Amino acid sequence: MLLDYLQSTRALGSMALT
């Protein structure tokens, strides 16, 4: 679902920022 996709992207973004 769209929310699932956004959540996954957000998680990857957080890892990238760390």
Secondary structure by P-SEA (a helix, b strand, c coil): caaaaaaaaaaaaaaaac
